[in-house]
Amino acid sequence: MIDAKTADRELATYVRPQTFPVAIRMLRPGEAIPERAKRPARDFKKLSMNCQVIDMARRYGWTIALTREDSICSLGIAALGLEKPTHLHHSGTLCEGMYTETKEAGRRSEAAVDAFRPGEYAGLLVAPLDRATFEPDLVCVYATPAQVMRLTQAALWKRGGKLTSSFGGRIDCSEIVVTTMRTGEPQVILPCSGDRIFGQTQDHEMAFTIPWSRMEEIVEGLRGTHAGGIRYPITQFMEYEAKLPPRYMEANRVWDVQHGRAQFTNRDRVVAAYKRSFADRVPVYPIVASFAGTLDGLSIEEYCTDVPKAIRAMLNYYERYQPDVVLAYNDLAKEAEAFGCRVKYSDYVVPSIDRHVLQDDKAKLAQLAMPDPYKTARLPGFLEQCEALVRAKPPTAIGAVAVGPWTIAMLLRNPETMLLDTFEDPRFIHDVMRVTTDFCRLWGEAIVKTGIGLSFSEPTASISLISPDNYREFVAPYHTELVEHFKARKVGVTTHICGTTYPIFEDVIGCGFSTFSFDLDQQADPALHVDQLERFMEVARGRAVAIGNVDATKFEKTTREAMYADVRRCVDAAARHSGFILSTSCEIPPRSDPEVVRWFMDAAHDLGRYERIFEGAEPAAPGDR
């Protein structure tokens, strides 16, 4: 037969409980109490309870004897047969209102408690297993669920099958002692409320009891299952490649690129900005429409009206400059044209509207037909352009520039007349905005179906043209409606507004736009000038991606040094925050100098490297190349 010290050593080897396994013996009537055993009433001058003395044994290493004279818990006293249960026990009164709703339910709970006959035993004797000077009736091990699992596996090593235990959530001293001794079987113990309150059992602990007659078998089971590969601490599978947080993996990607094992695509850089992270450099693109056509030898009108040529021109532009974003973008007049306005083309500037369908008669609003994105004017051709760019699959981000509801309304009415309407007939403005917003929703849905990104350009929502209050009253509600419509379809929306916009930054962000492209501040007084990019980064705090804002007017004529200086201004103002895409303040002129566009891209590639931004590795000056 195994001895206590050997059993304790084996439990420590294979189970490793955090507290001592406890040897438990029920004292028979007349049985002597070991001399060194502590007695709560005598030695502590306090009465105690079953769960308390078991806890003292497993934590303090004490040997304790608990007789009726030492006990205070009426539930534990009755369970161990130290007193005859009272009518309060039998009636269910001790359960009612705490553990059961009624006395009747309480009676059933009391009847389910295993108990010794009154007088069958004289007391409870406990000690740490390796210090026990007596033969225990059972051993109780407090352990984690995983350790209890190992003991369960050991108990079934020879016999197989399953262990059966029952739980009442109260009086677990009955299950520890009485049930184990009565059945002669190991028990899984769910510590009760009293054990947790007074016995200090922790949330992570369970218990397992082993009849002493089964201890040798359990030890053999621990050895056998251990040899079979079941261990504690649990042997966890480690031969896998971890899926780390995306930003941790981004650092690995940077190293791979630095060592030539991988490369960032144009699109990777844009995606990193939207994730508020960093690739190898700031993503960059100039806002290009008709310039792509003139670069290909087309007139502005050809680029805007000949879809196959426009597609080819934009792809040729991409191949030449390798921007990180490519746009399906021809002009900002096609939507108003679809409502019946007339477009005027020029050889030098972007198309404009020279006949406004509502300029002379507001009543015509009721007669306007809603344009069909698939049939009306140049709208189908633009969708064809979007589809062609998506099919071409350049390794970039691809977006489409549509016109927003406020600018369409302005072009239908005439900007100057519309501004007067804000004072004279605000109801009409809301009426026309209702029509144009409904159209933008239909138009945007058609664009999104091509698989391209969506942007609504609102050049006339500028605070250089309207007041912040005008924006809040006449524009923001419709912007919010549009954004929420597409957000429900999991589509983020970008907007671009020309001129001064910093007074409405918070309003634009509040509309929910995922990205805001903005111009330079155009206040006439230099003393009032605001660097809008720097201000936006302060206001946005990562809530929206910023696009901007190298001076687009420089692209017709500037010096390389001046271009580098403007790019540096933007990069130094915004790149450390991420959530930033370097671009131009507006669409670059159709007749921009191709060499200036190259300077812009070169400056962005040199100055936008995060190695420079965060580590101070400056490129050579432009003139030194």
N, C-alpha and C positions, 0 to 999 in steps of 0.2 A: 504494500500500500504506500502511496506517495506521502511524503511528509510535508508539513506546512511551508518550510523554507524552500524546498525544491519547487513546490507549486508556485510560490511567490516569484521565484527566480524565472520560471518558465513563462509566467504571465508577463513579467517585465520584458523578457526577451522577445516574445511574439506579439504582445498587445501594446505594451508601453503605456499603461494608464497614467494620467497626470497625478492621481492621488492613490494612496495605498489601497490595494484590495483588502476588504474587511472580512475577517473570520467572525461568524455569528453562531452563537450557541444559545439555545433556550435552556435555562437552568431548571432542572427537575426539582420537585419539592424535596427539601432537605439537602440539596446539593450545596457543597461549600463554594463560596465565592473566592476566587484567587485573592491572596493577600494584597497584591499590588494594584488590584482593580480600584479605580476611583468610583466613589458613590456621589452622585450629584447633590443629594440633600445634605450629606455629611461633609463633603469636601468643597462643594461650590456654594453651599448654603442657599441653593436654588433648586426648584423642581425642574425636571427636564422632560424630554419626550423621545420616542424611538428614533425619529429622523435626526434629531439633534445629536444624540450620542453616536449614531453611525457616522455622521459628518465629522464629529470630533476625532473618531478613530481614524478616518481616512485622511484627515488633514493634519491633525496634531500628532498622530501616532500613539494615542492613549488607549489603554485598556479600561473599559468602563462597564460597570454592572448597573442595570436599571431595574429596580424592583417596584412594587406598587408604591412603597413609601417615597420613591424618587420621582414618580411620574405625575404629570399634570394633564396630558392630553387624553380626554375621555374617549376619543375615537380609538387611539392606539391602545389604551388600557383594555378596552373591551375586545379589540381584535386579538390581542395576545392572551386573552383569558385571565387577566390579572384581576378582573372584577366581572360580575354578571352584568350583561347589558341591561339598561333601565328601560322603562316604558317610553322614555324620550327617544331612545334608539329605535325600539320596535315600532313606534307610531309614525316614524318618518319626520319627526319635528326637527331633528338635527340637520336634515337636508333641505327642508322646505324653505323656499325663498332665497337660498344660496346656490344649491346645486340642482334642485328640482322645483318645478312650478307648484306642485301640490304635495300634501302629506302622502297621498296614495303612491305617487311616483317615488317619493322619498322612502317609503317602506320597501319598495322593490329594490332600490339602490342599497339599502341597509341589508336586505336579505341576500344580496349578491356578494357581500363582503365575506371572504374566507376568514374564519376565526377559530381559535382554539377553545376547547371547553373551559369554562371557569374552573380554576384550580389545577388545570392540567400541567401548567408550568408556573414556576415561582418568579421568573425574571428573565431579562435579556442580558446577554454577555457579549461584548464586542471588543475586537482588538485588531490592529494591523496584522495581516496574515503571517508575515515573517516573524512577528513577535508573539504570536499566540502560544500560550502554555497549555492550551486545552484543545481537545479535538472538536472542530466546528461541526455544526449540522449543515452549514452551507457557507459559501463565500459570495459576497456581493462586490461586484466591480462597477464603479461609476466610470463612464467612458463616453467618448464621442460616438455618434451613430456609426462611423466607419469601424471603430474598435468593437462595438457591439455586433456588427456584421461579421467580423472575424471570429468572435466567440460563437456566434450562431453556426457559422460554417464548420468550426471545430466540433461542435456538438453533434453535427450530422455526418461527420467523417466516416464513422463506422456504420451508422444506422440508416443514413439517407432520409428522404422524406422532407417534412417541414416541422418546425417548432410551432407549438400553439401557445399563445399567451392571450390574456384578456386584460382590458384596461377600463378602469372606472374614473380616472382623473382625480381620485381622492383616496386617502388611506393607503398609500403605496407600501407602507410598512407591512400591511397584511399580505400584499402580493410578494414582497421581498421574502418574508419569513414564513408565513402560514402556507401560502400557495406552494412555494417551493418545497417545504417539508411534507406537505400533504400529498403532492403529486409525485415527488421524487424526480421531477423533471426540471431542467434549466428553464428560466423565465426571462423574457425580455420585459424590462420595467420602464414604464412611462412615469417619470417622477410627478407626484401630485402637487397641488398648490401649497400644501403645508410643507412638503419637502423643499420646495423652492423658497418659501418665505422663511421658515425656521431652520431648515437643514442647509440653507445657502446653496442648494443645487442650482447651477447656472443654466442659462438657456440652451447652451450647446451640449448639455450632458444628458445621457440616458443611463440606464443601469442594466446589469445582467447578473443573474444569480445562478450559482452552480451548486447542486447538492454535493456534499463532500463525497458521497459514494460514487459520484460521476466525475470527480476531479481528475483522476488518472486518465480516464477516457478522453476528457476535454483536452488535456495536455497532449496526448497522443494525436488528437485531431489537429491541434495547432501545429505540431511538428509536421504532420502529413500534408496538410494544406499548404504550409510554407514550402515544403519540398516540391509540391506541385506547382508552385509559382504564385500563390496567393500570399501577399505580404502586407505587413503594416510597418511603417507608413505605406500607403497604397502605392504600388509601382505604376506610375503613370506613363502613358505612351508619349515619347518625346521625339521620335523620328519623323518629324513633319516640318514643313516650311511654314512659319507663322504668317498670318495675315495681319500685318501691323497697321496702326492708324495711317490713313493716306498721307499725312504730312511727313511721317517718318520715312515712308517709301519715296516721297518726293526728294528727300535728301540723297537717298541711294541713286535715284535717277540722275541727279546733278553730277554725282561722282562718275556714273557710267558715261555721261556725256563728256565730262572732262577727260576721261581716259579713252575716249573714242569707241566705247562699246555700245553707245546708243546716241540718238540725237533728238532734240526737241523739234516737233513740227510747228508750223505757224499756229495751227489750232491749239496745240498744247499750251502755248504761251497765253492765248486768250482764255482758255479754260482755267488756267492757274489764276489769272486775275479775277475771274468770277468766283473761284473758290477762296479768294482772299489769301492766295499763296503766291509763290514765285517760281518761275522756270529759270532760264539762264539770263534772260534780259526782259525789259519792258516790252509788251506787245505793241506794235506800231502799224499804223496805216494812215495815209492821207484820205480825206473825204473826196472821192473822185466820181464824177459823172461824165460830163461832156469832154473833159480832158482826155479820157480814154479814147474817145472818138477822134478828136483832133490829132492825137498822137498816132492814130492809124490812118491819117489823111482824110478823115470824114469831115463834112461840115457839121455844125451843131444840129441842124435840122435832120440831116441824114442819121446821125447817131440817135436822135430821139424818135425817129419814125421808122427806121429800117431795122427790124428786130434781128435778123441774122447778122447784119454788119455790127450791130451794137454788142451782140454776144461775142463775136470774134474779137472785137476791139477790147472788151473788158478782159477776156482771157489773155490777149496779147499784152495788155498792161500788166496783168499779174505776172506773166513770165518775165517781163522786163524788170520789175521792181520787187517782186516777192513780198508783198505786204502780208501782214498777219490776218487781215480781214479784207474780203472782197465783197463789194456791194452790187446788188442789182439796183441800179439807180440811173435814171435818165434825166428827169426834170421834175419840178414841183407844180407843173401846170396841168398834167394829164387828168387829175381827178376833177378839177374845175371844168376842164374841157368836156369831160364825160357828162357834166350837168348842163352843157350848152354854151359855155364861155368859149371865146375865140383866142387861140394861141398866136403869139407873135414871136417869130424866130429872128435871130441876129447872127452875124458871123463872129461876134466877139463876146457877147454876154449870154447868160442862161436864158431860156425861153421865159416869156412873161404873158400875162393876160391883157389884151387890149380891148376886150368887150366883155363887160361884167353882166351876167344874165339878169341880176336883180338890181342893177344900179338905178334904173329909172322907175321901177315899179315893184314894190315889196309884195304886192298881191300875187305876183307870178310864183311866189314860193309854193303856193297851194297847187300850182299846175306842174311843178317840176316832177319829172319821172325819175324814179330811183334807178341809177345806172346799174346795169348788169355786169358784174366783173368779167363774165365770160363772153359778152357780146358788144359792149358799148365802147365806141371810140378806140383809144389806144390801150385800154385796160387788158384785153386778152393778150396783146403783144407783150405787155410787161410780165404777165404770168408766164408766158413762154420763155421770157428772159430768165425768170427765177428758176424755172424747171431746167433750163439748159445749164445754168451754173451749178445746180445741185447734181445733175448728171455728170458734169465734167469732173467732179470730185477733187478740186484742188485741196491740198492739205492745209486749208485755212478755215477760219470761221467765215460763214457766208451769211450776209444779211440783206434784207430788202428795205428800201426807203420808200415809204408811202407818205402821203400828206395827212396831217392831223385835222380834226374837225374844225378847229378855230381858223386855221389858215384857209381851208376850203371855203368856210363861211365868208371870210374876208375877201377872197377872190370872187365869190359869187356876187357880193354886194358892192365891192370897191372899198379898199381900206379906209380912205378918208371918210366916206359916207358912213361906214360901219362905226367909226369912232364917234361920229355925231349921234348915231343910234344908241350908244351906251348912255347918253344923257336923255335923248328925246323919246326913244322907244325901246327900253330894255326888254319888254315882252317879246318884241320881234326877234331880238338877238337870241333869246332862249328858243324861239320857234325854229329859227334857222339852224341853231346848234343841235336841236333835236334831230333834224333831217340829216345833217352832216355826220353826226355821231352814229346814227343808225347805219348810214352808208359805210362809215369806217369800220364798223363791226362786220358787215358783210364782206367788205373789201379785205380786211385783215384775215378773215377766215379763209378766203380764197387764196391769199398769199401763203398763209401757214400750211395749207394743204400741200403746197409744193415741197415742203420740207426745209424751208429757208427761215432764218431769223426775222423778227418783225420789229420795225422801227417806224414811229410816226413823227415826221418832221413838222415842227411848229414855229417857223421863223418869225411869224407875226405875233406870237405870244410874248415877244420881248418887252421888257420893262422900258426899253428905249422907245416903245411905241404905245403901250398901254400901261396903266398904273397897276401896282400890286393888287389893289382892291378890285380892279377890273378882272385880273386873272382869277382871283378867288371867287368872284361872283359868276363870271361868264364862261370860264375855261376849266378851272379845277374840277368842278362836279362832273363834267363830261369826260375829262381825262381819267378820273377815278373810276367812272363807269366802264370805260374801255379797258383799263388795266385789269379790273376785277373780272371782266368778261373773259379775257384771255388767260388770266391767272387760274381761273376755274378749269381751263383746258391745259394747264401746266405749261403755258407759254409766257415767258418773260417779255416785257415790252420796253424798248428804248425810246427816248425822245431827244430831239435836238431843238434848242431854242436859240435864236440869234441874239446878238447885242447884249445889253446888260440884263443879267438874270439873278444876281446874288440876293436881291431883296425877296425873291420867291423860292430860294433853294429849299427851305423847309416845306413849303407848300408842294413843290414838285415831288420831293421825296415822299411826302404824305400821300400823294396820289398813288404811290406804289410802284412807280417805274423802277425796273431793275437796273437801268443804266441811264445816265444823263450826259448828253454831249452838249457842250456849251462854248460860247464865243468869248471874245475879249470884252471887257468892260468898255462901253462906248460913251461914257460921260465926257462932256466937252471940257470940263475943268480938270486939268491934270492933278490938281491938289486933292481931288475927290476920287482919283483912280483906285480901283480895287483889283488885286490879282485874283480873278474869279476862281482859278484852279486851286490856289492855296486856300481861299476861303471855303470852297466846296469841301475840300478834304477835312477841314476843321468842323464844318457843320454836319457832313454826312456820317462821319465816324464809322465807315464801312457799311452803311445801310444801302448804298447804291454804288455801282461802279461808275467811275468818272471817265469821260472821254474828252480829251482836249489837250491844249488849246493853242498850238503854234499858229502865229498870225498867218491866215490864208492869203492875205493881200501881198505877202512877200514873195509868193511863188511866181509872179511875173518878172520881178526884178529885185535882186538882193545880192549880198556877198555871201560867200561860204562861211566866213567868220560870223556874220550876223545870224545866219541860219543856225549855226552851232550854238550861239549864245541863247537863242530863243528855245531851242530844244533843251539845253541845259537848264534854263529857267523852269520849264515844265517838269523835267525829270526830278530835279532837286526839290521841287515843291510837293510832288505827289508820289514818287515811286517807292519810297520807304513804307508807305501805307499799304501797298498792294491795292487790289481793287481799282487799278488804274490802267487805262489804255491810252498811249500817246497818240494823238491825232492832230488834226488841224482845227482851227477855230470855226471853220465853215467849209463848204465845198470850195476846192481850189478853182481858180478861174479856168475857163475852157482853154485859154491860150497860155497856160502856165509854161514856164521854161522847163523842159525835161531835165536839164542839168540841175536846176534848183530842187526838183523832186528827188533826184539822186542824192544831193547834199543832205536833204532832210532825212532820207532813209539811212545814209551813212552815219549821220550824227546820232540818230536814234540807236543804231547798232553799237556805236562806240560808247556813247554816254549812258545808254540805257542798260548796260551790263550790271547785273546785281553785284558782281565782284567789285566794280568801281563804287557802286552806291553804298555798299556795306563795309567794304574793306579798303576803300580809298585808292584802288588801282587805276590811276588816271590814264586815259589814252594820250597818244601824242597829239600836239596841237595840229589843227587842220593844215596850217601852212608848212608844217615840218614833214609832210608825207611826200 
